[in-house]
Amino acid sequence: MLEQKIEKLLEKDIESLGCFIWGIEISGNSISKHIVIYIDKNDNLVALEDCERVNIQVREVLENLSDLNFNYSLEVSSPGIDRKFFRINQLKDYLGEMVKVSCFLDGKKCKLKGELKDVSETEISLISQGQIYKILNGDYLSSNLIGTNYE
């Protein structure tokens, strides 16, 4: 996937600026795409200046990438209060928080909102409406943190 290739290519450059890649999203068509790179920091909040510095560095690297044979717009952002989780292991730091999870339960696609209770190598557990749900990694689709402004 192009997202993974870009992440590997940019990882060290972004880390040298004091940040790390939280995730990458690419949308659009074969002629023009929108690339969003979410960055985070271990010890502090992401500031506008962090996004600006990363944007300059990323733009320079991407301009020399032959795989980008299309027009693109670039956005560098923090994951925000309602951050999307790109990998299940990212959930481990959010135990006890409210999350919205898209998954398969009993073969049907569903969305659950609840408190994240556990994250293991094989499943995540959350409590939704008083019931404990165990979602196997293979049934997990995506999730977001429910920020304080979520309705």
C-alpha positions in Angstrom: 0.0 0.0 0.0 1.1 3.5 -0.8 0.4 4.7 2.8 2.9 2.2 4.2 5.5 3.0 1.6 5.2 6.8 2.4 5.3 6.1 6.2 8.5 4.0 5.9 10.0 6.7 3.7 9.1 9.6 6.1 9.4 8.0 9.5 13.0 9.0 10.4 12.7 12.5 9.0 9.6 13.2 11.1 11.1 11.7 14.2 14.1 14.0 13.7 11.7 16.9 14.1 10.5 15.6 17.5 7.3 13.9 16.2 6.1 10.5 15.0 3.6 9.4 12.4 0.2 8.5 13.9 -1.2 7.5 10.6 -1.6 8.4 6.9 -4.8 8.6 4.8 -4.9 9.0 1.1 -8.1 9.8 -0.8 -9.0 10.9 -4.3 -8.8 9.3 -7.7 -6.0 8.2 -10.0 -5.3 11.7 -11.2 -5.4 13.7 -8.0 -5.1 12.7 -4.4 -5.3 14.2 -1.0 -2.6 13.0 1.4 -3.2 13.5 5.2 -0.3 12.8 7.5 -1.3 12.7 11.2 1.6 13.4 13.6 1.9 13.1 17.3 4.4 13.7 20.1 5.3 11.6 23.1 5.7 14.3 25.6 3.7 17.3 24.4 0.8 18.5 22.3 1.3 18.9 18.6 1.6 22.7 17.8 0.9 24.5 14.6 4.7 25.0 14.2 5.2 21.2 14.4 2.8 20.7 11.5 4.5 23.5 9.5 8.0 22.0 10.0 6.8 18.5 9.1 4.9 19.8 6.1 8.0 21.5 4.7 10.1 18.3 5.2 7.5 15.9 3.9 6.8 18.0 0.8 10.5 18.0 -0.1 10.8 14.2 0.3 7.5 13.5 -1.6 8.5 15.7 -4.6 11.4 13.2 -5.2 9.3 10.1 -4.9 8.7 8.5 -8.3 5.6 6.5 -7.1 3.7 9.7 -6.8 2.7 9.9 -10.5 -0.4 12.0 -9.8 -1.2 15.5 -8.5 -1.6 15.7 -4.8 -2.4 18.0 -2.0 -0.7 17.6 1.4 -2.1 18.1 4.8 -0.2 17.6 8.1 -2.3 17.5 11.2 -2.5 16.2 14.8 -4.9 13.3 15.3 -7.1 15.5 17.3 -9.4 14.8 20.3 -11.5 12.3 18.3 -8.4 10.6 16.9 -8.7 7.7 14.5 -6.7 4.6 15.4 -4.8 3.2 12.5 -3.4 0.1 14.3 -4.9 -1.9 17.1 -1.8 -1.5 19.3 -2.5 2.3 19.3 -5.5 1.5 21.5 -3.4 0.3 24.4 -2.7 3.8 25.7 -6.4 4.5 25.8 -7.8 1.9 28.3 -10.7 3.3 30.2 -11.5 5.8 27.5 -14.7 6.0 25.4 -14.3 4.7 21.8 -16.4 4.1 18.8 -15.5 0.8 17.1 -16.6 -0.6 13.7 -16.4 -4.4 13.6 -18.1 -7.6 12.7 -20.1 -9.3 15.4 -21.8 -12.6 14.6 -20.9 -12.0 10.9 -22.7 -8.7 10.8 -21.0 -5.3 10.4 -21.8 -3.1 13.4 -20.7 0.0 15.3 -20.3 0.0 19.1 -19.6 2.9 21.5 -18.2 2.1 24.8 -15.4 2.0 27.3 -12.2 0.3 26.2 -11.4 -2.3 28.8 -8.6 -4.4 27.3 -6.3 -4.7 24.3 -4.4 -7.9 23.6 -2.6 -9.6 20.7 -5.8 -11.3 19.7 -8.8 -9.1 20.7 -10.1 -5.9 22.2 -12.7 -5.7 24.9 -15.2 -2.9 25.6 -18.2 -2.3 27.7 -21.2 -0.9 25.8 -24.6 -0.5 27.3 -23.6 -2.7 30.3 -22.5 -5.6 28.1 -18.9 -6.7 27.5 -18.0 -7.2 23.9 -14.8 -9.1 22.9 -13.8 -8.2 19.3 -11.3 -10.5 17.7 -8.5 -8.7 15.7 -9.8 -10.3 12.5 -13.3 -8.8 13.1 -12.0 -5.3 13.9 -12.4 -2.7 11.2 -11.6 0.7 12.7 -12.1 2.9 15.7 -12.0 6.4 17.0 -11.6 8.0 20.4 -14.8 9.7 21.5 -13.6 13.2 22.4 -15.3 15.4 25.0 -17.2 17.3 22.3 -18.6 14.1 20.8 -22.4 13.9 20.5 
